[in-house]
Amino acid sequence: MIADLQAAGGRHAIEDLQSYRATLTSASEHSYRGHRVFGAPRLTAGPTLNHALDLLTEWHPDGTKPDATAYAAYDAALRTANAARYETMGDTDHEPDPSCTSHFNVVDAAGNMVAVTQTLLSIFGSRLMLPTSGILMNNGIMWFDPESGKANSIAPDKRCLTNMCPTLLERSDGARFALGASGGRKILPSVAQLTSFLLDYGMDLDAALHTPRIDSSLAEATIVDDSMPAPVLSELQEMLGAMVPAPRTIYPLHFACPSAVSRTGTRNAGATEVTAPWADAVAAADPA
């Protein structure tokens, strides 16, 4: 890799990688209304998901599916949690960061679950494929804040803040889920709402993935799925003010590209974003 990078004009040296060590980090465990949420810690979106869920405990679900009040609560919690994320989170103590963007989930016949998010960051990453190894290099340096003096500012030996949010859930009735998404800053709003659909409303994967979502990743407006019932859209417009209705399309993906698997008793299931042909989930059938 070093030889390929040097041949491409880079100033990389073997010393840049000699001190690097892969690490295994335990998942965080968070309690939410009697359910358990397991996520990626530290420099991922996992801690911000937990913050948003804590804020959501001040809101109480009503009915079998989210109404305008629920979506307004999602928007407020996500915006507050994201503000704290961008202001305070970064590699301030050189803590290890779980290390492109596709997301996939697997549940096997024994009920073991895996949620994996990986990324090259931009499409085709840095657009450099190393000729010897065939590895496509990422451009993850873009995750850093280019302005100095901030928590996520670029500096030597620092790791960057990422948007990845692979998550495992254990509902109070025993049902378990693995979920996550691709989509940059749209990932967290998607995962947070799906978490609420599954835990607060007791939905199965089919219902959760078909339920309309919002996106709160833009500072100037909230993007809202235009398939919501007209009364909900109207009420939400009054609550949010700056709101832009948008369709769920193949491209662009206004509401990220999530996928999930579940285990209920001995029954496995998988589901993906309904408009995304490249989303994937695998569920192995129980042989019994």
C-alpha positions in Angstrom: 0.0 0.0 0.0 2.8 2.4 0.9 4.6 1.7 -2.4 1.4 2.3 -4.4 0.7 5.6 -2.6 4.2 6.8 -3.0 4.1 5.9 -6.7 0.9 7.9 -7.0 2.7 11.0 -5.7 1.9 10.7 -2.0 4.4 11.4 0.8 3.3 8.4 2.8 5.9 6.5 4.7 5.8 3.2 6.5 6.1 5.1 9.8 2.6 6.4 9.2 1.2 3.0 9.7 3.6 1.3 12.1 1.9 2.7 15.2 -1.6 1.9 14.0 -3.4 -0.9 15.9 -6.8 -2.3 15.2 -8.9 -2.4 18.4 -12.0 -4.2 19.6 -14.4 -2.0 21.5 -17.4 -3.1 23.5 -20.8 -1.8 22.3 -22.5 0.8 24.4 -25.7 -0.3 26.2 -28.5 2.3 26.7 -31.9 2.0 28.4 -34.9 3.5 26.7 -38.4 3.1 28.2 -37.6 -0.4 29.4 -36.0 -1.5 26.2 -32.3 -2.0 25.5 -30.3 -0.2 22.8 -26.8 -1.4 21.9 -24.7 0.9 19.7 -21.3 1.9 18.5 -19.6 4.1 21.0 -17.3 7.1 20.9 -16.8 8.9 17.5 -19.8 7.5 15.8 -23.5 8.6 15.8 -24.2 6.1 18.5 -23.8 8.5 21.5 -26.0 11.1 19.7 -28.7 8.5 19.1 -28.7 7.8 22.9 -28.9 11.6 23.5 -31.9 11.9 21.2 -33.6 8.9 22.8 -33.1 10.5 26.2 -34.8 13.7 25.0 -37.6 11.6 23.5 -38.6 10.3 26.9 -40.2 13.7 27.6 -42.7 12.9 24.8 -45.2 10.1 25.1 -46.4 8.0 22.1 -50.1 8.0 21.4 -51.8 5.5 19.2 -50.4 2.8 16.9 -48.4 5.0 14.5 -46.7 8.4 14.8 -48.7 11.6 14.4 -47.7 15.2 13.9 -46.8 15.6 17.5 -44.5 12.5 17.3 -42.7 13.9 14.2 -42.3 17.3 15.9 -40.7 15.5 18.9 -38.3 13.6 16.6 -37.3 16.8 15.0 -36.7 18.7 18.2 -34.8 15.8 19.8 -32.6 15.2 16.8 -31.8 18.9 16.3 -30.8 19.3 20.0 -28.7 16.2 20.0 -27.0 17.1 16.7 -26.2 20.6 18.0 -24.4 19.0 21.0 -22.7 16.5 18.7 -21.2 19.2 16.3 -20.1 21.4 19.2 -18.6 19.0 21.6 -17.8 15.6 19.9 -14.4 14.9 18.4 -11.1 13.2 19.1 -10.2 15.4 22.1 -8.4 12.6 23.9 -7.2 10.5 21.0 -9.7 7.9 21.9 -10.0 4.9 19.5 -12.8 5.1 16.9 -14.5 2.0 15.4 -13.4 2.1 11.9 -17.3 2.6 4.3 -21.1 3.8 3.3 -22.9 0.6 2.9 -24.9 -1.0 5.7 -26.0 -4.6 6.1 -27.5 -6.7 8.7 -27.5 -10.5 9.2 -29.5 -12.8 11.6 -28.7 -16.5 11.6 -30.7 -19.6 12.5 -29.5 -19.4 16.1 -30.6 -15.7 16.5 -27.1 -14.2 16.3 -27.3 -10.7 14.8 -24.7 -8.4 13.1 -25.2 -4.8 12.1 -22.3 -3.5 9.9 -21.8 0.0 8.4 -18.7 0.6 6.2 -17.9 3.6 4.0 -15.6 5.2 1.4 -17.3 8.5 2.4 -17.8 10.1 -1.0 -18.9 8.0 -4.1 -15.8 5.9 -4.9 -14.0 7.6 -2.0 -10.8 9.4 -3.1 -11.2 7.8 -6.5 -7.8 6.1 -6.1 -7.5 2.4 -6.4 -4.1 0.9 -5.4 -2.9 -1.1 -8.4 -1.1 -3.8 -6.3 -3.7 -4.5 -3.6 -6.8 -3.4 -5.5 -7.9 -1.4 -2.4 -10.1 1.6 -3.2 -8.9 4.4 -0.9 -11.5 6.4 1.1 -11.5 10.2 1.6 -12.5 10.1 5.2 -10.3 13.1 6.0 -13.4 15.1 4.9 -15.1 14.1 8.2 -12.8 16.5 10.0 -13.7 20.1 10.7 -11.3 22.2 8.6 -11.5 25.1 11.1 -9.0 24.9 14.0 -9.9 25.1 17.6 -13.0 22.8 17.5 -13.6 19.4 19.0 -13.5 17.7 15.5 -10.7 20.0 14.0 -8.1 18.2 11.9 -4.8 17.7 13.6 -2.0 15.1 13.7 -2.8 11.7 15.2 -6.5 12.5 15.6 -9.4 10.4 14.5 -12.5 11.9 13.0 -16.2 12.0 14.0 -18.3 9.8 11.8 -22.0 9.4 11.0 -22.2 5.6 11.2 -24.8 4.3 13.5 -25.1 0.5 13.5 -27.6 -0.4 16.3 -29.0 -3.5 18.0 -32.3 -3.4 19.9 -33.9 -5.6 22.5 -37.6 -4.7 22.9 -39.2 -5.3 26.3 -41.3 -8.1 24.8 -38.1 -10.0 23.8 -38.1 -9.2 20.1 -34.6 -8.2 18.9 -33.5 -6.1 16.0 -30.3 -5.1 14.1 -30.5 -2.0 12.0 -28.5 0.9 10.5 -28.3 3.0 7.3 -26.2 4.7 4.7 -26.7 8.3 3.9 -24.2 10.6 5.6 -25.9 12.9 8.1 -29.3 11.5 7.2 -28.3 8.2 8.9 -29.0 9.3 12.5 -32.5 10.7 11.9 -33.4 7.5 10.0 -32.1 5.1 12.7 -33.6 7.2 15.5 -37.1 7.1 14.0 -36.9 3.4 13.1 -35.9 2.8 16.7 -38.9 4.6 18.0 -41.2 2.9 15.5 -40.0 -0.5 16.6 -39.9 0.2 20.4 -42.5 2.9 21.0 -45.1 1.6 18.6 -44.3 -2.2 18.7 -44.1 -2.3 14.9 -42.7 -5.2 12.9 -40.0 -4.5 10.2 -42.5 -4.2 7.3 -44.6 -1.6 9.1 -41.5 0.3 10.4 -39.8 0.5 7.0 -43.0 1.6 5.3 -43.9 4.3 7.9 -43.1 7.8 6.6 -40.0 9.5 8.1 -38.6 13.1 8.3 -35.0 14.2 7.9 -33.6 16.8 10.3 -30.0 16.9 9.0 -30.4 20.3 7.3 -30.1 23.5 9.3 -32.6 25.5 7.3 -35.5 23.1 6.9 -36.9 19.7 7.8 -37.6 17.3 4.9 -40.9 15.5 5.3 -42.1 12.4 3.5 -45.0 13.7 1.3 -46.8 10.4 1.6 -47.9 11.4 5.1 -51.7 11.9 5.4 -52.7 15.5 4.5 -53.9 16.4 8.0 -50.6 15.3 9.5 -48.6 17.3 6.9 -50.8 20.4 7.6 -50.4 20.1 11.4 -46.7 19.4 11.1 -46.3 22.5 8.9 -47.7 24.6 11.7 -45.4 23.0 14.3 -42.2 23.1 12.3 -42.5 26.2 10.1 -39.6 25.6 7.7 -40.7 22.3 6.2 -40.2 20.8 2.7 -42.3 17.8 1.6 -40.4 15.4 -0.6 -41.1 11.9 -2.1 -39.3 8.7 -1.2 -37.5 8.0 -4.5 -34.7 5.7 -5.7 -32.5 8.8 -6.0 -32.0 11.0 -4.2 -32.6 9.2 -0.9 -34.1 12.1 1.1 -34.5 9.9 4.2 -31.3 7.7 4.1 -31.1 4.1 3.1 -31.8 1.9 6.1 -32.1 -1.8 6.5 -32.9 -4.1 9.4 -33.3 -7.7 10.5 -35.4 -9.0 13.4 -35.8 -12.1 15.6 -39.1 -12.8 17.3 -39.2 -16.1 19.1 -37.6 -18.4 16.5 -38.8 -16.4 13.5 -36.3 -14.2 11.6 -37.2 -11.4 9.2 -35.3 -8.8 7.1 -36.4 -5.6 5.4 -34.8 -2.7 3.6 -35.6 0.8 2.5 -38.6 0.3 0.2 -37.3 2.4 -2.7 -33.6 1.4 -2.7 -32.7 -1.6 -5.0 -29.2 -1.9 -3.5 -30.2 -2.1 0.2 -29.8 -5.5 1.6 -30.8 -7.6 4.6 -30.3 -11.4 5.2 -32.4 -13.6 7.5 -31.5 -17.3 7.8 -34.5 -19.5 8.4 -34.6 -21.6 11.6 -34.2 -25.3 10.5 -36.6 -26.3 13.2 
